[in-house]
Amino acid sequence: MKYISTRGNGERLDSAEAIIHGLAGDGGLFVPEEIPKVSTDFVEGLSTLSYEERAEKVLGLFLTDYTKEEIKDCVERAYGSGKFDDEKRAPLSVFEDVSVLELWHGPTSAFKDMALQLLPRLMSTALRKTGEKAEVLILVATSGDTGKAALEGFRDVEQTKIAVFYPEGGVSRIQRLQMITQKGGNVKVIAVKGNFDDAQNGVKRIFGDEACKEKLLKKNVKLSSANSINWGRLVPQIVYYFSAYADLLSSGKIRQGEEIDVTVPTGNFGDILAAYYAKLMGLPIHKLICASNANNVLTDFLRTGVYDRNREFFKTITPSMDILISSNLERLLYHVTGDTAKVRGWMEQLGKTGRYDVGAGVLAKIQELFWADCADDAQTKAQIRKVYGEKRYVPDTHTAVAWAVAENYRRQVEDSHAMVVVSTASPYKFNASVLSALDVATEGMDEFALLDALKEKSGMVIPKGLDSLRTADILHGDVCEKEGMEAAVLSFAAEPRK
Ligand SMILES: *Cc1c(COP(=O)(O)O)cnc(C)c1O
C-alpha cells in the first residue's frame, strides 16, 4: 500500500516513509492510495481476540511494508503489560441507550495514548527499516492532551527527540503539571504566549521553513510530527472502532452486520476521521456524528459546506477541542472528492482568507455520512449532572459534549441504531470542571484536593499517572513568544541528549 499527498504533488511513499516525514512535501497530508476492504467475517473474528491481536490485524492492512513481526513487536510495546489500567485497553461501558467507548486507560489518562503509545514504535522501526541515520526531532503543538501523551510515548525512544509547545494558559492545570514534570533525556516542554492555533501555526511554519530545516540538517536532525496529521498517529485510532464493534457483538448488543452510530468529541478531526476510515473499510457504521464545543466551526461546516475560521475564539471547559483549524478535514475532503487540485485550492484559500466553500455537491456527499452539532459549557455541565444522576457514571467534559450531541441527534433524527459515544479523557484530567458540574464546592482546593474530592464523589480509582504528580519534580519552565518558536527548536536540536 502506498501513501500519496492530498495536494497531489505526485509523491508515492511506503507507510514507513510517510510516518517518518509526517507531512507531505507540498504541505498536504498523506493518505492511503486505496482503502483496504474487510468482510463481516473479519469483523466477527475479532470478537474473541485481545486488543493487541485486533490491532495487529487492522494495522497489517495499512502498514504493508512492515513485517508481521515488526507490527506485533510495536503493538506489544505500545499496549502490552502494565501500561494500561484495563485489560481490555479500550473497554466499553454498555448502558441501555448508549455504549461509552473509554479510550483513557493509558498512561496519561487521555485517548491520545491510544495512538501515541504506538506512533513512536512505528517511527523508530521505520527509521531502522529505511536506514535513516539522522535523528528525528518531533515537534508537537498541543491543546493539552497530545503534548503529554507524545512526551510519554517518545520519552527516551532511540534516534528521536521531542519538543512540545503548549498555549500558555490554554491547558488545564493538571495537563500543565503533567507536561512540566515530564522525565526523559530527549524531551523539551515550552509554553507559547498565544492560543492553540498560534502554537500549531508556529509548528507548521517551521515545517515549511526550508532555511530552518537546512540548519537542522547540518546538525543531522530531521523534523517530524506527532500531531494527528501524521499517518502513524491516525492509523492506530482506526483499531478501536473495530474493537468497540467486536465488543458490542460479543456483548449481544448488536447482531453481525448490524450498523451502529458513533458520536465523537472533535477538535482536529483525527478521531472521527479514523471512524470514517473504519466505515470505508466496511465496518458497519451508519452515521458519524461530529460533536463540537462553542468553537463550532465544524458544526457550521458540516451543515453549510462553508469552513470559516474568522470568528471569535472561546476558551472552554473542553480545551482539547478549542480549535479553529481542524487539519484532518483535509483528508476527508480528499477522499470525498478524489480531487487533489480542489483540495489544494481550498487549503490555499483557508491560508489566505481563513475561509473556503466546498459547494452543494460535495456537502451533500459529506452529509450522507456525517451529522454535526455542538454543546456549550453550560450544556456540557448539565450533561455531566444528568448522566451522573441517571447512571452514577461520571464522564469528563469532552465526553459530555459528545454525549449531549448524541442525545440531540436522537431527539432530532429518527434513527434506532446502537449508539457509541467516544469517551476521550478520564474525568480526573478535568476534575475542577467536572466537580463544578456536580455542584461540589471546590473553592481554594489545590489540584490534589480536587483529585481526592472527585474520588469521593465518583468512587473511581485515581489514575496512577495523576496521583504520582503529587510528588513529581517540576523539570520544565521555558516560555516563548509566537515568533520565538523556531529559535527554541534550533537551540534544543543542538543540545546533547541527557
Ligand atoms: C484530542 C482530544 C479530542 C479531539 O480529538 P481530535 O482527534 O483532535 O478531533 C477530544 N477530546 C480529548 C480529551 C482530546 O484530548
The ligand as a Gaussian input file, in Angstrom:
#p B3LYP/6-31G(d) Opt

LIG

0 1
 C       -7.609000      15.484000      21.274000
 C       -8.847000      15.359000      22.023000
 C      -10.093000      15.460000      21.399000
 C      -10.245000      15.778000      19.930000
 O       -9.766000      14.768000      19.091000
 P       -9.403000      15.111000      17.559000
 O       -8.826000      13.872000      17.020000
 O       -8.406000      16.226000      17.628000
 O      -10.657000      15.526000      16.901000
 C      -11.220000      15.278000      22.178000
 N      -11.128000      15.044000      23.490000
 C       -9.950000      14.953000      24.131000
 C       -9.919000      14.722000      25.592000
 C       -8.772000      15.097000      23.417000
 O       -7.611000      15.010000      24.051000

